[in-house]
């Protein structure tokens, strides 16, 4: 019988930094799965948002998230991405905790905060993985990380199901506290991974992309449509 290490190809996580990034993403997906299970129900039953208002709020949040990803990614190319990621996921944690006591109008604002920071954090950690993992191993590494993240997401969905089964306001609040804790753990792991890097290992900033390069990407209609629908 194969071991868990063999099943999930954990040998692909070579360095401490690679392992920290992988565990960070797994923790993030654990909290995200919990939120997917319970957030909409909580906002409808306990905050008073109607399904139509919630849908509108998520639509606005998705548009803002579409913009935040490239912005955060470019910022991570010029600054310490580890610190940026910590700031983004800690903001998500604070927003999640605030949801437990927020009125309806503030909950709509917090939905956008969560989406903007989530999309921005995804872009930042993608850039960090690009720096930490050798190009020839990057595809295999991302595959292993995606597998671990999917397992964590399923576990989070299971925890969310328990929250829904309990159903009380206290249960939802406990769930959000756990979710906020996973965001904090994810951010600290990435920050500690950055702190272990020696100054000589710090990557050089990525050159600023030319306007022609950016416009060329935007002219690819299939790419732009796929990016929009993925958000």
N, C-alpha and C positions, 0 to 999 in steps of 0.2 A: 504494500500500500504506500503510495507516494506521500511524502511529508508535506506539510503546509509550505515549507520553503521551496520545495520543488513545484508544488501546484501553482503557486503564485510567482514563480521565477524570481524569488527575492535575491538571488545571487546577482541580478542585474543592478542592484543598489550597492554600488561599489564603495563610495566614500561616506563619511559621516554627513557631509552636506547633502548628498543625494538622498540619504535615508531621512534626514530631517525634513527635506522638501516633500518627500513622499508621505511621511506620517502627518505632516501639516495639512496636506490636501485631503487625506483620509479623515482627519478630525473636522475639517471644514465641511466635507460632504456629509458627515454624520449629523452635524447641526442643520445643514440645509435639508436633509431628508426629513428630519423632525419637523421643520418649518413647513415643508410641502404638505405634510399630513394634516397639520392643525391650524395654520395661519388663517386661511379663508373662513373656516368654521368659527374660529375665535372672534374674528372681526365682525362676522355676521351676528353671532349669538350674544356676545358680551360687549361689543363696542357699538353695535347698531348700524353698521354699514350694510346697505342693501347689496345684493349680488351685482346689480348694474353699476352702482357707484364703485364697488370694489373692482369690477372689470375695467372701468374707466381709469381708475387710479393705477392699476397695473399696466394699462396701455401707455399712460404718460410715463410711468417709471421705465418701461421697456425702451421708449424712445430716448430718454435721458441716458439709460445704460448703454445704448448704441453709441452715443457720443463719448461717454466716459472711458470706454476701453482704450481707444487709440490715444486719448490724452494721457491717461495714466501710463500706458506703455512707453510713450515718448519721454515722459517725465522720469520713468525708471531708467531710461538709457542715459540720462544726464545726472541723476542723483543716486543716492544709495537706495536701491530697490528694496532691500531688506527692511529699512526703516519705513519706507512708503507703504509696504505691504502691512507692516504692523499697525501703522496709523489707520489704514483702511479697514482692516478686520476688527480693530478695537472700536472704531466708529460703528461698525455693524453690531458689535456686542452691546454698545450703549443704546443704539436705536432699538435693538430687540428688547432690552430691559425696559426701555421707556414705553414700549407698546403695552406693557402690563398695566399701566396707569394712565394711558393717553386717551383723550376724547377723540371723537370720530375724525375731526378735521386734521388733528395732529397725526393720527394714524395714517392718513393719506400721504402726508408729507414724509413720514418715516418709510413708507413703501418705496418712495423714490430714493431716499437715502440708502436704503438697503440694496436696491438694484444698482445704483450708481457705484457704490463701494464694492459690490460683488463683481460687477463687470470690470471695474478698474483693477480689483485685486487679481482677477483671472489673467488680465493682460500682464500685470507686473510679475506674477509668479511664472508665467510662460517665458518672460524674458530672463528671469533668474535661472530657470531650467536650461535655457539656451546657453547661458554662460557656464553653468556648473557641469554639464554633461558633454562629453566629446561628441562631435558630429556623427561619427560612425556608430555610436551607441544610442543616439538620441531617440530614434524611433522605437527601439526595444524598451528603453527606459520609460517613455511616455505610455507604451502599451501596458507595462507593469503597473505604473501609477494609475492609469485609467481603471484597471481591474480592481486595485485596492480601493479606489474611490467609489466604484460601483458597489462593492461589498459594503462599504461604510454607508453609502446612501440607502441601501436596503435595510441595514440595521437602524438607521435613523427613521425610515418609514415605519419600521416595526415599533420603535419607541413612540412615534406619533400616534400609531394605532392604539397603543395603551392609554395615551392621553385622551384620545377620543372615547375610548371605552369607559374611562373614569368619568369624563365629561364635565366635571365641576370647574369653576373659575380657578380654584386653587391648582387643579391639575394642569390647566393651560399655563398658569404662571410658573409652576415648577418646570414645565417643558421649556418655556422661554429662558429661564435661568440656566438650564442645562445647555441650551443652544448657545447662549452668550458665552458660557464657559468654553465650549468647543472653539468658538472664534478666538478667544483669548489664547488658548493653547496653540492654535494654528499660527497666530501671529508671533508668539514667543518662540516657537520652534524655528520659524524662518529668521527671526531676528538673531537668535543664538547661532544659527548656521552662518549668518553674515559676520558675526563677531569673531568666529573662529578663523576667518580668512586672514592670512597675513597680508600686510600692505602690498607686498610684492605680487601677490596673487590677484589683487583687485583689478577687474577688467577695465580697459579704457572705455570712455564713453563712445557710443555709436555715433558716427557722423550724422549730421542733420540731413534728412532726406531732401532731395531737390524737389521743387514744385512740379517738375515734369514727371518724377517718379510717382508722386502722390496722385496727380491727375490721371496718369496711366492706369493706376489701380481703379480709380473711380470710373474710368471709361469702360472697364470690363463689367458689362451689365449683369452677366450671370453671377460673377463674384459678389457684386453689390447686392443683388437680390437674395443670394444665399446667406450673406451676412445679416441682412435685415430680417429674414424669416427665422434665423437661428436665435435672434434676440426675443 
